């Protein structure tokens, strides 16, 4: 029985099912990828760049179709899906343009006749989530394809149609057979794959639990791992901020993709002087927001990705209210088929409540009042996560001082949380380790080989 299927979260109906790959098929994929790597690693970088540019072109051509697939698989509104796909094209073009530069041989200072060359290492396993079905894959495979590595990719069970679409695009672009293989497998089969001596590294984007499980297996097998896990990112608004701009960025940063983003604005921390004004304006925005058909171009908020996601955020919301959170905008499951959830806004969450410590992966915004800047920093760092943060202030010098005290991997000023092809993405603490995108995206699964004469 397969667990790879398209279950439309807007209706709850199963629309397509895909068969799991057998153990023998998985073995054959690894063999094919290993053999393809021996050829791909020798192909010159200019040829690789041409293929990456062609991949970007195909993404542009198929953007509308791919966005509709995502809407039916995990509920992403098509306008946001097209935005994701535009970013995917930018990522492939970025590495096509700069990949050769990133791979340049480095001369070591204070040495004679010694250089370091950046070389590929082999076949990599990628384990990717459902919330950004194409972007998450692109930021892993684009730099590694440019580097000369081969990829085996396990996508989320709820996104098999997107997974097969990626395979088709890469093949149309001329990527040699076997350099990228998609697999539909169980968690037990993943363990077998990681332990195969032909697999040289693993990249996972997902939950803490999944990351810990994969890291344990990979560590025992002495395989390098890059992990991008959860986040409970602070969105800090200082007293001198442009309030209207900050409210808009907080709204987009919390409710975009139905709040299902690792780096969403999950904790909105407001300096006391502007707390009431900000909360009033944000409350009006949340009250007016209703989830609607994700296939409609004008939709901003669609359903959650699945009934499981709905059940999880509903339980977290109910528990927060039960433990004493103030409900500024009431939310919860909507009485209709599918994974529909009315967005909500909560306040007065304290450290003795579970919601203070959990990652809320859905359309539930939480506001905190900070007595002063130092208190805002304390609140921001009082979490086991450390992915990203946003700071809103008209005094950037002051904002920089605040940023340097935050225990995160990324800080954005006066904008909603986001990403870009050229910006390294990753965090610290329980948000994982390693970086994707930017020049650092080509520095994780690479052999820094010393040549001395």
C-alpha positions in Angstrom: 0.0 0.0 0.0 1.3 3.4 -0.9 1.4 6.5 1.3 2.3 8.8 -1.7 -0.9 10.4 -2.8 -2.5 13.7 -3.7 -5.2 14.4 -1.2 -6.7 17.8 -2.1 -6.8 19.8 1.2 -9.6 22.0 -0.1 -12.0 19.0 -0.4 -10.3 16.1 1.5 -10.6 13.9 -1.6 -7.8 11.6 -2.7 -7.2 12.5 -6.4 -4.1 10.4 -7.3 -2.0 7.6 -5.8 1.6 6.6 -6.6 3.2 3.2 -5.9 6.2 3.0 -3.6 9.5 1.8 -5.0 10.6 -1.6 -4.0 13.9 -2.4 -2.3 15.3 -3.6 -5.6 14.2 -0.5 -7.5 15.9 1.6 -4.8 19.1 -0.3 -5.2 18.9 0.1 -9.0 18.4 3.9 -8.6 21.5 4.2 -6.4 23.5 2.2 -8.9 22.2 4.3 -11.8 23.0 7.5 -9.9 26.5 6.3 -8.9 27.3 5.4 -12.5 25.8 8.7 -13.8 27.9 10.6 -11.3 31.1 9.2 -12.8 30.2 10.9 -16.1 28.5 14.0 -14.7 31.5 15.0 -12.5 33.7 15.3 -15.6 31.3 17.4 -17.6 32.6 21.0 -17.8 30.9 23.7 -15.7 29.8 25.7 -18.7 27.7 22.8 -19.9 26.3 22.3 -16.5 25.4 26.0 -16.5 23.6 25.7 -19.8 21.4 22.9 -18.4 20.6 24.9 -15.3 19.6 27.9 -17.4 17.3 25.6 -19.5 15.8 24.3 -16.2 15.0 27.9 -15.3 13.4 28.5 -18.7 11.2 25.4 -18.4 10.1 26.5 -14.9 9.1 29.9 -16.4 7.2 28.2 -19.2 5.3 25.8 -16.9 4.7 28.1 -14.0 1.0 28.2 -14.2 0.5 24.5 -14.5 3.0 23.7 -11.6 1.3 26.3 -9.4 -2.1 24.6 -9.9 -0.6 21.2 -9.0 0.7 22.7 -5.7 -2.7 24.2 -4.9 -4.3 20.7 -5.3 -1.5 18.9 -3.4 -1.0 21.2 -0.4 -3.4 24.1 -0.7 -1.0 26.9 -1.7 -2.8 29.7 -3.4 -1.8 29.8 -7.1 -0.5 33.4 -6.9 1.9 32.4 -4.1 2.7 29.2 -6.0 3.7 31.2 -9.0 5.8 33.4 -6.7 7.6 30.3 -5.4 8.3 29.1 -8.9 9.7 32.5 -10.0 12.1 32.1 -7.1 13.0 28.6 -8.3 14.0 30.0 -11.7 16.1 32.7 -10.1 17.9 30.0 -8.0 18.9 27.9 -11.1 20.0 31.0 -13.0 22.0 32.3 -10.0 24.1 29.1 -9.9 24.3 28.9 -13.6 25.8 32.5 -13.6 28.0 32.3 -10.5 28.7 28.6 -10.1 31.9 28.7 -12.1 33.2 31.6 -10.0 32.3 29.8 -6.7 34.3 26.8 -7.9 37.5 28.8 -8.7 40.7 27.3 -7.3 41.8 29.1 -4.1 45.4 30.0 -3.5 46.5 29.7 0.1 48.1 32.8 1.7 51.6 32.5 3.1 52.3 29.3 1.2 54.2 28.4 -2.0 52.8 26.2 -4.6 49.7 25.1 -2.6 46.1 25.5 -3.8 42.7 24.2 -2.8 40.3 23.0 -5.5 36.6 22.5 -4.9 35.5 19.1 -6.2 32.3 17.1 -6.1 31.9 14.2 -3.6 29.3 11.8 -5.2 25.7 10.9 -4.8 23.6 12.8 -2.2 20.3 12.0 -0.7 17.8 14.9 -0.3 14.7 14.6 2.0 12.3 17.4 1.3 9.0 18.7 2.8 5.7 19.7 1.4 5.4 23.4 2.3 7.5 24.6 -0.7 7.5 21.7 -3.0 9.8 23.2 -5.7 11.8 25.8 -3.8 13.0 23.4 -1.2 14.2 21.1 -3.8 15.8 23.8 -6.0 17.9 25.3 -3.2 19.4 21.8 -2.6 19.9 20.5 -6.1 20.9 23.6 -8.1 24.2 24.2 -6.3 25.0 20.5 -6.1 24.2 19.9 -9.8 26.5 22.8 -10.7 29.2 21.3 -8.4 29.0 18.0 -10.2 27.2 15.9 -7.5 24.3 13.5 -8.3 21.0 13.5 -6.4 18.5 11.0 -5.1 15.5 12.9 -3.8 12.8 11.7 -1.4 9.9 14.2 -1.6 7.0 14.6 0.9 4.4 11.8 0.5 1.7 14.5 -0.1 3.5 16.0 -3.1 4.2 13.1 -5.5 2.8 15.0 -8.5 5.2 17.9 -7.9 8.0 15.4 -7.4 7.4 13.8 -10.8 7.1 17.2 -12.4 10.6 18.0 -11.3 11.9 14.9 -12.8 10.2 15.8 -16.1 11.6 19.3 -16.1 15.2 18.1 -15.5 15.0 15.5 -18.2 13.6 18.1 -20.7 16.5 20.4 -19.9 19.0 17.7 -20.9 20.2 16.5 -17.5 21.8 13.1 -18.1 19.7 10.1 -17.0 20.5 9.1 -13.4 22.1 12.4 -12.3 18.7 13.1 -10.6 16.4 10.3 -9.4 13.2 10.7 -7.5 12.2 7.9 -5.1 8.9 7.0 -3.3 10.1 5.1 -0.2 9.4 4.4 3.4 11.4 5.7 6.4 13.0 2.2 6.8 14.2 2.3 3.2 15.7 5.8 3.9 17.9 4.2 6.6 19.1 1.6 4.0 19.9 4.3 1.5 21.9 6.4 4.0 23.9 3.3 5.0 24.7 2.5 1.4 28.4 3.3 0.9 27.7 5.0 -2.4 25.7 7.8 -0.7 28.1 10.6 0.5 25.8 13.0 2.3 22.2 13.8 3.3 20.3 17.1 3.2 17.0 17.3 5.1 14.5 20.1 5.5 11.7 19.2 7.9 10.8 18.7 11.6 13.1 18.4 14.6 12.1 14.8 15.0 12.8 13.9 11.4 16.1 15.8 11.5 17.2 14.0 14.7 16.3 10.6 13.3 18.2 11.2 10.0 21.2 12.7 11.8 21.4 9.7 14.1 21.5 7.2 11.1 23.9 9.4 9.1 26.2 10.0 12.0 26.5 6.2 12.6 27.3 5.8 8.9 29.8 8.8 9.0 27.8 10.8 6.4 27.7 14.5 6.4 24.3 16.1 7.1 22.8 19.5 6.4 19.6 20.1 8.4 17.1 23.0 8.1 14.5 22.3 10.8 11.9 24.3 12.5 11.7 27.9 13.6 9.9 30.2 16.0 11.2 33.4 14.4 10.8 36.7 16.3 9.4 39.7 14.4 10.6 42.7 16.5 9.0 46.1 16.2 10.8 48.9 18.0 9.0 52.1 19.1 10.4 54.2 16.2 9.2 51.8 13.4 6.9 52.7 10.6 3.9 51.1 12.1 1.8 50.7 9.0 4.7 49.1 7.1 5.5 46.8 10.0 1.8 45.7 10.3 1.7 44.8 6.6 5.0 42.9 6.8 3.9 41.0 10.0 0.6 40.1 8.3 2.2 38.8 5.2 5.0 37.1 7.1 2.7 35.3 9.4 -0.2 34.3 7.1 1.5 33.8 3.8 1.4 30.1 2.8 -1.1 29.7 5.6 1.6 30.3 8.1 3.3 27.1 7.1 6.9 28.3 6.7 9.9 27.6 8.9 10.9 31.3 8.9 7.4 32.8 9.2 6.8 35.7 11.7 5.7 33.4 14.5 6.4 35.7 17.5 5.5 39.3 17.0 7.4 41.2 19.7 6.3 44.8 20.1 7.9 47.6 22.2 5.3 48.7 24.8 5.0 52.3 23.4 3.5 51.1 20.1 1.9 47.9 21.3 -1.7 49.1 21.4 -1.6 50.8 18.0 0.0 47.9 16.3 -2.3 45.3 17.8 -5.4 47.3 16.8 -4.3 47.6 13.2 -3.2 43.9 13.0 -6.4 42.8 14.6 -8.4 44.5 11.8 -6.3 42.8 9.2 -6.8 39.3 10.7 -10.5 39.8 11.3 -11.0 40.5 7.6 -9.0 37.5 6.4 -11.0 34.5 5.3 -9.6 31.4 3.6 -10.9 30.8 0.1 -10.3 28.7 -3.0 -6.5 28.3 -3.6 -7.1 28.1 -7.3 -8.5 31.6 -7.3 -5.9 34.1 -8.4 -7.1 36.6 -5.8 -6.8 34.2 -2.8 -4.3 35.0 -0.1 -5.2 32.3 2.4 -6.1 28.8 1.3 -6.6 25.6 3.4 -3.9 24.1 5.5 -1.9 21.4 3.7 -3.7 18.4 5.2 -6.1 17.2 7.9 -3.1 16.3 10.0 -1.8 19.8 9.8 -5.3 21.1 10.7 -5.5 18.8 13.7 -2.1 19.8 15.0 -2.6 23.6 14.8 -6.1 23.2 16.3 -4.8 21.3 19.3 -2.1 23.9 19.8 -4.6 26.7 19.6 -7.1 25.1 21.9 -4.3 24.3 24.4 -3.1 27.9 24.4 -6.6 29.2 25.0 -7.1 26.7 27.8 -3.9 27.7 29.5 -4.9 31.4 29.6 -3.9 33.1 26.3 -6.0 36.1 25.4 -8.0 35.7 22.2 -7.8 38.9 20.1 -9.2 37.2 17.0 -10.9 33.8 17.4 -10.0 31.1 15.0 -10.2 27.4 14.5 -11.5 24.7 12.2 -14.2 25.7 9.8 -17.1 23.4 9.4 -16.6 22.2 5.9 -14.9 19.4 4.1 -11.1 19.9 3.8 -8.4 21.3 6.0 -9.9 24.8 6.5 -8.9 26.9 9.5 -10.0 30.5 10.3 -6.9 32.6 11.2 -6.5 33.8 14.7 -4.5 36.3 16.8 -3.4 35.5 20.4 -1.8 37.6 23.1 -0.5 37.2 26.7 1.2 33.9 26.2 3.6 33.2 29.0 6.5 30.8 29.6 4.3 28.4 31.6 2.2 27.8 28.5 3.1 25.2 25.9 2.5 27.6 23.1 5.4 29.8 24.3 7.8 27.0 23.5 6.2 25.3 20.5 6.5 26.1 16.8 3.0 27.1 15.7 2.9 25.9 12.0 -0.2 27.5 10.8 -2.3 30.7 10.6 -2.1 31.6 14.3 -0.3 34.9 15.1 1.0 35.7 18.5 1.9 39.1 19.9 4.2 39.9 22.8 4.7 43.1 24.7 8.3 44.1 25.5 9.0 46.7 28.1 12.0 48.0 26.3 14.6 47.0 23.7 16.5 44.8 26.1 13.3 42.9 27.0 12.6 42.5 23.2 16.0 40.9 22.8 15.4 38.6 25.8 12.0 37.5 24.5 13.5 36.9 21.0 16.2 34.6 22.3 14.0 32.8 24.8 13.4 29.8 22.5 15.1 26.6 21.5 15.0 27.7 17.8 17.3 30.0 16.0 16.4 30.3 12.4 15.7 33.9 11.4 14.4 37.2 12.7 13.0 40.5 11.5 13.6 43.9 13.0 11.6 47.0 12.3 13.1 50.4 13.1 13.9 53.6 11.4 17.3 53.7 13.1 19.3 51.1 11.3 22.4 51.6 13.4 20.3 50.8 16.5 18.7 47.9 14.7 22.2 46.5 13.9 23.0 46.5 17.6 19.9 44.6 18.3 20.6 42.1 15.5 24.0 41.3 16.8 22.5 40.1 20.0 20.0 37.7 18.4 20.8 34.0 18.4 19.7 33.3 14.8 21.2 32.6 11.4 19.4 35.3 9.5 18.2 38.9 10.2 16.1 41.1 7.9 15.4 44.8 8.5 12.1 46.5 7.8 10.7 43.7 5.6 8.7 40.5 5.9 10.6 37.3 6.4 11.7 35.9 3.1 14.5 34.4 1.0 16.5 35.0 -2.1 18.8 33.0 -4.4 21.9 34.9 -3.2 21.1 34.9 0.5 22.4 32.0 2.6 19.6 30.2 4.4 19.9 28.4 7.7 20.0 28.7 11.4 21.5 27.8 14.8 20.3 26.0 17.9 17.5 23.5 17.2 16.8 25.0 13.8 19.6 22.9 12.4 23.0 23.5 10.9 24.5 24.1 7.5 23.5 26.6 4.9 21.8 26.6 1.5 21.7 29.2 -1.2 24.2 32.0 -1.9 27.9 31.0 -2.3 27.6 28.9 0.8 25.2 26.6 -0.9 28.1 25.2 -2.9 30.3 24.7 0.2 28.4 22.0 2.1 28.8 18.8 -0.1 32.2 19.6 -1.5 35.7 18.2 -1.3 38.1 21.0 -0.6 41.1 19.2 -2.0 44.6 20.4 -1.3 47.2 20.3 -4.1 50.7 21.1 -2.8 53.9 20.9 -4.9 
